Amino acid sequence: MRSLKARIIVSALLLVLVLVPTIGIALHKAFEQQLTDSTKEQLQAYVYSVLAVAEVDNGEPQMPPHLMENQFNLTQSGLYAVITYQTGINPSTIAWRSNSSIGIKLPSNYPTPKTGQQTFAPLNIDEIPYWIFSFTVSFEKAGNVYPITLHIIKTQTEYQQQLDEFSQTLWSWLISLMLVLLVVQLSWLWWTLKPMAAFVREIKQVEQGQTQQLSSRYPVELKVLAKQINTLLTSEKNQRSRYRNALADLAHSLKTPLAIIQSQTDLTPSSKEQVANINNIIAYQLKRAQSGAGQAWHVGFDVDDVLSKLVRTMAKLHIADAIDIQYHSAANVMFKGDKTDFSEMVGNVLDNACKAAKSQVIVSVAGDQDNCRIIVEDDGQGISQSQQQLIFQRGVRADTYQKGHGIGLAITQDLVQSYQGALTVTRSDTLGGAKFTFTFGANSPQQ
C-alpha cells in the first residue's frame, strides 16, 4: 500500500462495500421492527374484538359459537384464540378455544400477565413459529371477580413472507446501487488521479531523456511542483555545463605551461617523471570532476543505442588486430546517467579487452528499465586473482601492452562507484580470458 493511488481506491471501495451493506442491515432491522409492531397491534385488535363478545357465567367464560373474525371459525386458519383461567395449582387451564384451533396441538403452558397487562412474544408449536399475544382481564359478577387471560396465536408465515419479500427487494436494489457506486467511484477516481498519472509519466520521460521539461497542464496543486522541478532541471543543467566548461578551460590553460616545462632540455629524468605524473594527476582528477553522476539523475537513455555505436567504433580501431567483437544486445535496458560517462566507463574496459584479446571479445547486455548489467569478455590470458583488485588502483597495470599510464581502470571504477554501481573482474568461462561485469540499478551490490 505504498501507492497513494492504491490507498485512495481501496478506501473508496471500502467505503462503498461497508457503508451500503450497513445501510441495508439498518433498513432491514427497521422494517422487521415495524412489521413486528404492526403484528402486535393487529393481535391486540383481535383481543378487543374477542373480549367484546365474551361473558362469564358461573365462573366460566361463555363465548358465542362464531366470532366476527372469520379466521377464528375456519379450522387451522393460522389464527387461534384461547382463554385460560387459574384453577388451583394450574394457572393456565384452558377454558375455551376457537374453532380454528381444532386439530392443532396447542401448548400446555401459557403466559399469565397481571390483570390489565399484556405480553407479546414468539412461540413454537411443533417447530412452527407463531406469535402469541396474551391479555389478562377480570370479570366481576355478583360481587365475585373472575380473572381470565385471552391468548391470540397467529402463525408467522405471513410475517416471514413479507420480511423475505422486503429483504429480497432491498438487497437487489442495494447490490445494484453498490455496482453503480463502484463504477461512479472508480470513474471519478480515475478522472481525479489522471493528472497524477500524467505527472509520473512525464517524470519517467525526463529520467529516460525523452524530454527536458515538464508540461504545465496540471491542476493548481501540481502546477507549482512542476514549475519548481522545471526550474531545478534548468538550473542543474546550466550549472553542470558551466562547471564542465570551467574545467575544460582549466585543463587547456595548464596544458601549455606543462608542455613548455617538458620541452626544456636541461630537465633531469626525475623532473621529467614528476611533470609526467602531474599530467596524469590532472587528467585523472579532471575525469573524476567531469562525471555527471549525482547531477544527471533525471537523464536516461537506451543502452543499446550507445553501446552498439561504441562496439562498431572499437571494431574499427582494432581492425588491424583482427579482433572479432560479438555484441549480444537487449531491448529496453536503461542507464540513468550521462552518455559521456557511460561511454568512458564501458569504452575503457572494452578497449583493454580488445588489446588483451587474441582474436575474440564478447559484449553482453541484460536488465530492464531500472537495472543494467553489461559484461565484457575476452579470450586473452586473463587476470590472476591476486591482481583482480589491484588493477583498479591508479598506476597499477596488469596487461602486457605498453600503452597508457595505468589510470584508465581507476577512472572507470570511480565513475562506476559515483553511479552507485559495481565493477567486478573474474575469469570468463566462455572464452577463458578476463570477464568484466558492470552492474547498475537496484540490484547493484554494495561497494
Buried (B, 14 or more C-beta within 10 A) or exposed (E): EEEEBEEBBEEBBEEBEEEBBEEBEEBBEEBBEEBBEEBBEBBBEBBEBBBEEBEBEEEEBEBEEEBEBEBBBEEEBBBBBBBBBBEEEEBBEBBBBBBBBEEBEBBEEBBBEEEEEBBBEEBEBEEEEBBBBBBBBEBEEEEEEBBBBBBBBBBBEEBEEBBEEBBEEBBEEBEEBBEEBBEEBBEEBEEEBEBBEBBEEBBBBBBBBEBEEBEEEBEEEBBEEBEEBBEEBEEBBEEBEEBBEEBEEEBEEBEEEBEEBBEEEEBEEEEEEEBEEBBBEBBBEBBBEBBBBEBBBBBBBBBBEBBBEBBEBBBEEBEEEEBEBEBEBBEEBBBBBBBBBBBBBBBBBBBBBBBBBBEBBBBBBBBEBEBBBBBBBBBBBBBEEEBBEEBBEBEBBBBEEEEBBBBBBBBBBBBBBBBBBBBBBBBBEEBBBBBBBBBBBEEBEEE
